[in-house]
Amino acid sequence: MHVTHLSLADFRSYARVEVPLDPGVTAFVGPNGQGKTNLVEAVGYLATLGSHRVASDAPLVRMGADRAVIRAQVKQGERQQLVELELNPGKSNRARINRSSQVRPRDILGIVRTVLFAPEDLALVKGDPGERRRFLDELITARSPRMAGVRSDYDRVLKQRNTLLKTAALARRHGGRRGAPPARADSSVGADLSTLDVWDQHLARAGAELLAQRMDLIAAIQPLADKAYEQLAPGGGPLALEYKPSAPGEAHTREDLYGQLMSALADARKQEIERGVTLVGPHRDDLLLKLGQLPAKGYASHGESWSYALALRLASYDLLRAEGNEPVLVLDDVFAELDTHRRERLAELVAPGEQVLVTAAVDDDVPHVLTGARYAVSEGTVERV
């Protein structure tokens, strides 16, 4: 699979830009702040419905514009599809496939698939658990686009459950003040809390599916990550990926995971009501990254952390490629961050890819083995050289 044409309107710094793309390596070269990353960010957004740089859509819309449009022509084998996404901050985004059929944005997932590595990925190793959960869930959705619906269901139930718990916590604190009337067992809050069992079931059902997919992914990616790390930093491993659930247990089947979550929610209920927040579920889990016998976070050097993050992305790329639909590989301002050895090893590993998009500040940052198309990016213009 590869993108043959990228079109942007009012996206980031571009009022409008048209970029024809070829298979193989394409490098976007230009000084920092000229819009190179904006181009590959747009491709990544079509693949994940999110940006690797910001959490909301508002910064993606050019200043003064009401909306932004990302449009890409995609070729997979002999099949061609045009996918379009309209970003409307504060309102619902809109999507179309082949111009005619308007669909939900999540229905375009799987048409474009990417594996993107950027300087922000150092947070996979050094950052908070949320970075690692996002890594797992985006890769799960790339493997199985239907998981976007499961993730959406889980987030919706979690939000509703947290609202209920927060209301209960506020009512209890208010009821505990001197002179305040005590909360009655048959009050509206008490009645609302009676629905908590139902929300528990919904949360556990969606959560069990998400947990099962994460565990399957970790088992699949573990050997690939270990191999990639050995290729980047010979003799520096081994790597180990260990899932750390907030609901402890040894369950693996979906039904057993459901039961494990239900039990953990029951055990945590008193504390959750006191604190007004859901304390158990996939949103509280972590992925422990180990290098040798030690956690990478806090123990790995800067170079080792870079290699670890790279190994995770390369493993993702190898996994998706092995499953039959090779993704676009995006390397956003990566080579300038690497020493000479890691730079050359990475370039050799990715050079055979069906489509590789690279950004760099200067030509010398792009290893010689990555031959292909070059675009000069400057002041909102993108010109082939």
N, C-alpha and C positions, 0 to 999 in steps of 0.2 A: 504494500500500500504506500502511495506517496501523494503529496499535494502537488498539483500541476499549476495552480494559479491561486494567489492570495490577493484579496481586495479588501481594503479598509476604508471606512468613511467615519470621520469624526472620532476615531479611536486614538486615545492618548494624544500624541503630537501631530497626528496626520489628519488634515482636513479630508484628503483623499489620496490613496496610493494604490497602484496596480503592480503586482510583482509576479511575473511568470517564473515558475520553478521547474527544475529538471530533477530526474533521479540522480543519485550519487550525492556528492558533497557540494553544498552551497555555503559560502562564507559571506557574512555581512561585516564589512570593515569600516571603521570610522571612529573619530574621537568620542570620548564618553559624553553622554547627554544629547546625542544626535538622533536617537530613535532606533538603534539596532535591536535592543531588547524588546521594544514594543512590537516588532514584527513577529518574533518567535513567541512572545507572550500571547499574541492573538491566536496563533496555531495551537498553543497549549490550552487556551481557554475553550476552543471547540472540542478538545479531547476530554476535558475534565469539568467544564462549566465553572471554572474558578481560575484565579490568577495565582502564580507562584510568588507574587510580590506584594499584593494587597488583599485584604479580607473582604472588601466590598466593591461594588461595581462603579461607584461614583468617580473614583480617580481615573477610570478607564475611558470616560467620556471627555472629549476635548473641551477645554474651557470655552463657555459661551454656547455650546451645543446642548440639545435636549436628550440626544440619544447617540449611540454608536452602533455601527454595523460591521460585523466580521463575515466575510464570505469566502469560501474556499471550494475550488474544484478538486475533487479527489478521485484518484484512479486506483482500483483494486483489480488486478488481472485485466480482463477486458471490460469491466464495468466502470462507468463513470457516474459520479453523483455530485451535485452542487448542494452544499449545505450552507445555510445562512442563519446568523444569530443577531438579533437586535437587542441591544442592552438599553434598558429603561430604568435608571436608578429611581428607587422609590415606588416603582410599579413593576408589573410582571414583564419579564423578558419574553420575546417571541422568537420562534424558530420556523424555518421552512426547509423542505427538502425538494430539490429540483424545481424550485420557484412556485410550484402550484399548490402543494399540500402543506398547510400550516399544521404544525405539530407542537407538542409540549417540548420545551427545551431538552428535557432528559431523554426524549426519543431520538435525539441526534447522537447520543453517546454510542461509541463503537464505530461510527463512520470514519472519524479521524482518531487515530491512536498515537500517542506520543510517550516517549520517556524523556524527561527533561532534567538535565543537571545544570545547576547554577550555584553561585557562591552561597546563596541562602541555604543550600542543602547541608552545609556544615552543622546546621541546627538539628539535623537528623541524629547526629551523634552527641552534640553538646547541649542541645536545647531541651525544652520541656516535653513531657509525654505526648502532648497534643500534636507535636510535629511528627512523631513516629506513628501515632494513630492515623493521621492524615495520609502518611505514606502508605500504610497498609490498605486503607479504605479506597484510596484512588486507584491502587493497583488491582484490588478486588473488582472494582467497577470496570476497569479496563478489560479484565478477563471475562467478566460477566455483566454486561450493561444493566440487566434487570436488577442488580444490587443497588442501583441508584434509587429505585423505589423502596427497597427495604431500608436503606439509610434514611430516606425521607420520612418513612413511617416511624422509624425509631426516634428521630429528632422531634417529630410532631408529638408523639406520646410523651417523650421526656419533658418537653416544654409544658404540656398540660399537667403532667404529674408535679413538676416543680412549682407551677402556679398554685396548685392545690396545697402542697406542703407549705409554701410560703404564707399563704392565707392562714393556714392553721397555726403556724408558728407565731405570726403577728397577733392572732386572736388570743393565744395562750399567754403571750407576754403582756398584752393589754389586760387580760383577765387577772394576771398576777400582780398588778399594781395596787398599792394601798388605796382603798376606797372604790376601786373599780368592781363592778358586779362580776361574780364568777361566771365562767362559761358554762352553759347548760348542756347536758348530754344530748338534748333534742334540739339544740340550736342549729342554725343553717350550716355552721362550720362542721358540727358533728355529723349532720346529714351528708355534707360533701365528703367528709372523710370516709363515710361508708362506701363510697365509690372507689376507694383506693385499691381494693382487691381487684376490681376490673382493670384499672390502669396497670397494676402489677402484672396481670396476665398478658396484656398487650405489650408491655415493655419487655417482659421475659420472652415472649414469642419472637418479636423482631430481633431482640438481643441475641437469642440463641442462634438464629440464622446468621447474624453478623459474626458471632464468635466462631461458629463452625467454618465459615469462609476464611476468617483470619488464620485459624489453626491450619487449615489446608494449605493456605498460601505460605505460611512460615515453613511448613514441611517441604514444600516444593522449591522455595527460594534459598533455603539454607545451603545446600551443596553448591548451588550456582554462585552465591555470594562468596563462599569460601574459596572457590576456584578463581573468581575474579580478583579477590584480594591477593592470592598467591601470584597471579599474573602481574599485578601492579607493584607488589612489594614482596618479592620472593623471600620465603623463610620467615615472614613476619606474623603469620597466623598461629593457630587456626581461629576462625570466627565461630561464634555461637550466637544464635538468636533464641531468646527465651521469653515466652509470653508470660506476663505477670497480670493475672486477672484480679479484679476487685471482689469477685465472688469465688473464693477458693474451692478447689475440688479437682477431681481427675476425670470429669465427664468429657466425652468426645462426640457422641451422637447428639443430634439436635434435640431429641426428647430428653436426654439426660442433662444437657446443658440448660434446657428450659426448667427442669426440676431444680437444678443447682442454683439458677438465678432466683427462682421463686423462694427457695429456702433462705438465700442470702438477703433478699428483700424483706422477708418476714423477720429475720434476726436484726436487721438494721432499722426497722420501722420506728421504734421509739426515738432513736437518735435522729432519724430523718425528720420526724415531726418537730423535734426540738430545734433543729438547725434550719429547717425549711428548704431542704435541697435533697435530691436523689444522690445517694452515696454509693450505690451499687449498679454496675452495668458496664457495657463496653466503653462508654464515654469516660470511665474512670480507670481504664486499664493502661498498661504500658508494655512496651517491647524492650526488654533488656538486651543490649548489644554488648557482647563480651569479646574481648581480644585475649586469646590465651585463657587464663584462669580469672582475669580481672575485668570488671566493667570498663567499657571503652570510655564512658563519660567520667571524667575526672582523672583517668589514668593514661589514656592514649595521648601521645604527643600531637602537635598540630598536623604534622605530616601524616601520622597514622590515622588521625581523624578524617583527613581529606581522603585518604585511600579507602577508609571504611565506607564513607558516604558514596564515593565513586563505585565501590564494589556492589553496594545495594542497588544503585541505578543500573549498572551493567547487568546484574543478575535479573533485574526487572525486564530489561531489554531482551536478554536471552530467553527468559520464560515466555514472554509474549510471542517472540519469534518462533519458538518451538511449538506453540499452540496454534500456529497456522496463519497469523496475520501480522506480518512484521511492522512494527510501529516506526514512526518518524523519530529519529534520535536528535535531540536538541542539546547542544553544548553552548550555554550562554556565558560568555566571558570566563571560561574555565581555565584555559591553558595558561593565562597570565598568573594564575594562582599556584601553579604546579612547578616543581623542580624539573630539571631537564629529563631525568630518567622517567618520572611519572608521565610527563607530557608525551614523550615518544611512545611509551608503552600504551597509553590511552589511545593515541592516534592510530597505532597499528591495529588495536582491537576493534575500533569503530569504522575504519576506512572501508571495509567491505559492505557496510550497511546499504540498504536500498535507498534511503534518503537520510542524509545527515545535514542538519542546519547548525552552523557555527557562527558565533559573534565574537569579534575581537577588535581591540582598539587600533592595532597596527598589523600589517601583513606578517611581520616577523613572529607574531604570537600564534599564527596558524602553522602547525608542523607541515613540512614539505610533503609528507606522504598523503596529506589530505588535499589532493588536487581536484579541481572542479570549478564551478562557476564562482565568480567574485562580484559582489555588489559594493559600491562605495555609498555610504550613508552619511549625509551631511545636511543639516538645516532643513529637515523634512523632505529631502529628496532621496530617492533610491535609484541609482544608476548602475547598470551592468558595465563592467570594465574588462 
